[in-house]
Amino acid sequence: MNPVRELRAFIRAALVVPVPRDHTEPDWAFKRRRIVAVATLLVGAGLLAWALRIEPGDPMFYVATFALAGVWAVGAFASGPLHLGRAHTRDGDGHSRAVVQSLALGAMLLMLFLAGAVVVAQIPVLRDPVEELLDHAEFGSLGIVAVATFVNGIAEELYFRGALYAGVGRRHGVAVTTVVYALVTAASGIPLLVFAAAVVGLVVGLQRRVTGGILGPVVTHLTWSLGMLFLLPPVLDRLS
């Protein structure tokens, strides 16, 4: 078994070659989806900017983050039908739900960002804003923050790779949703969080393009975000 060849085949199947499907919809439904998606984006961006500026330990942070998840999810379902999607099987002869494949992609993203933490830990101007964000878990309830991370991860994918992607259309869906996701995250004022949103957004956007649904992006996003929540703080502490 050639590891390089296996990796190339995996990347091609997970992020390059689309699975055949027909998710076309009439023009009126497409226009309606766009209107709902834009309205949801405006409300969600404002809520996110507020949530990320709440002081660590303030119970309002939990209220804001769960409210944000509600906005993303309600807007996504109100925009129109959402699809789970299907992925290529390992042998290439069939299709299946994109669970194992997405867990692998999420783990690869997690390892990439944890490796990057080695550099971040040595640069205070990059490290300090990240540690301030992670303080919500340290000074608040880690359990509640984990639940909020889980719920928001699902809700974000329902909206960005579900409603918004479908509203943009297949041709520019990956580029537009990645850029918008990064710009919305820019409201946090944390450069590395914006960079992370761009990288993760690109990967799950490509997944959405390949699978035609939101299941793969959800699993990848949750694997990465929950892994970062639990593993990044001790890594930064050890390296600082």
N, C-alpha and C positions, 0 to 999 in steps of 0.2 A: 504494500500500500504506500503510495507516494503522498506524503502529507501536503505538499504544495499543490498537487493536482486535486486532492480532496478539498482543500480550502477554496481553490478556484471554482470548482464545481458547485460548492456550497454557496458561494457569493453569487454566482451566476443564477442559480435556482432561486435564491432568496431575494435578490435585489435587482436582477436584470431582465429575465425572461418572463413576461406576463402570462398568467394563467388565462385561457380563453373564457370569456363570459359575455353576457349581454345585459347591461344595466342601463339601457337607454330609457329616457323618459320624455314626455311631451314638452313642448316649449313653455307652456304655461306653468308646469310643475318646476321646470328648471329656473324660470324667472322668480317664482315664489321662493324657491330654495335660496336664491341669491339675496333676496330682500331680508329673509329671516336670518341668514348667516351674517350679513352686515350689521343688522340691529343687535344681534347677540354679541358680535365682536366689540362693538362700542361699549356695551354695558360690562362685558367681561374684562376688557382692558382697564376700565376705571376701577373695578373691584379689585383686580390684581394689584394695581398700583397702591391702593389703600392697604391691602392685606400685608404686602411686603414691607410696609413702613411702620407697622405696629410694633411696639417695643416687646422684646422677648418676655414671656411670663404673663402678658396681658391676655385675659380670657377672650377678648374681642378678636384675637388672631384666629381662634378656632371658629368663631362665628363667621368671620370674613371668608375663610378658606372653604368652609362648607357651603356658604352662600355662593361663592364663585363656582364651585362644582355644580351646584344646582343650575346656575345660569348656563354653563356650557352644555350640560345634559339636556335641559329643557329646550334650549335653542336647537340642539342637534336633532332631537326627536321631532320637534315642530317643523323642521325644514323639509322633512320627507323621509322616505324609506332609507334605512341603513342596512348594509349587508355585512355578514361575518367574513366572507371571502374564503378562498381555498388556496392552498400552497402546493407546490410540486412535491411529490414523494421522493425519497432518496434514490430509488431506482429509476426515476424519471418516467415511469410508465403509467402513473396515475396522479390523483390529487387527494389531499387530505386537509383537515383544519391545521392552520399554521401555529401549532402550540410548541412542539419540541424545537422546531426551526427557530421560532421567536425567542425561546428561552436561551438558545445558543447565541443569537445575535445580541440579546440583552446582556448576557455574561461577557461577551467580547467587548461591548461598550463599557461595561463596568470596569473590566481590567484595564482598558485604555485610559479611562479617567483616573483610576487609582494610581496608575503609573505616572500620569501627569501631575498628581498631587505631590510627587517627590520634588518637582520643580516649584510648584505653587507654594509649598511650605517654606521655601527659602526666600520668598519675595513678599514682604509685609503688605505692600500695596495691593497685591492680589489675594493674599491669604486672609487679611483682616475682614473684608466684606463677606467672604464665604463663612468665616467663623461666626460673624454676627448673625447671619441667616440660620446657621446650625444651632445658635443659642436658643432658638425656639424649642428645640428638643431637649436641650440641657437644663434650661430654667423652667420649662413647662412640663407637660406630660408627654413622655416619649411615646406612650401607647396611643394617645389621641393624635399626636403628630403623625405617627405611622398610619393610622386610619385615614387621616386627612390626605396624606400622600397617596395612599391607595385609591381613595375615592376621586381625588383630583386627577390622578393619572388616567383613570378610566374616562372621566368626564372630558378631559382635554382631547383625548383621542377620538371620542365620539364626535366632538365638534371639529377639531382641526383636520383630522384625517377622515372624518365622516362627512358632516354637513358642508364644511368649507371646501374640502377637496372636490366633492361632488358639484358644488356650486361654481367652482372655477373651471372644471372640465379636465379631461384626461391630458390634453396637450401641455398645459402649463401647471397642472395640479401640484407636482412635486416642488417646483421652484416657488410658486406663490405661497403655498402653505408653509414652506420652510422659512421664507422671508417674513411673513406675517407673524408666525410663531416667535421668531427671534425679536421682532420689533415690539410685540406685546410684552415679552419678557424684559425688554430694555427698560420698562417702567420700574423695574426693581433697582436700577442704578448699579447693578453688580455686573461688571464686564464678563467675568467668567461664567456667570449664569446665562448671559446672552450667548456666549460661545457654545456652552453646553446645549442650549436650546437649538442653535443652528445645526450642530452636529447630530444630535438625537433626532431633530426634526427632519433632517435630510434622510437619515436611515429609515425612519418609520414612514416617511413619505414614499421612498422607493418601495418599501414593503407594501404600502397601500396600492401603488401602481401595479405591482406584480400580483398580489392576491385579490385585489378588487374589493377588499373589505377592511373592517376595523379590528378584527380579532388579533391578527398578527401584530399590528402597531400597539395595541393595548398590552399584550403580553411582554413585548420588548420594552416598552416604556416602564411598566411596573417592575420588571426585573432590574432595570438600570436604576430607577429612582429609589426603590426600597433598599437596594444594595448600597447606594451612595449614602442614604440616611444612616444606615447602621455601621458602615465600614469606613466612610470618609473621616468622621471625627477622630477615631483612634489613630488613623494613619497620619493626619495632620498633627495631632498631639505628639506622636512619637518622633516625627521628623522636624518639628519646629525647634 
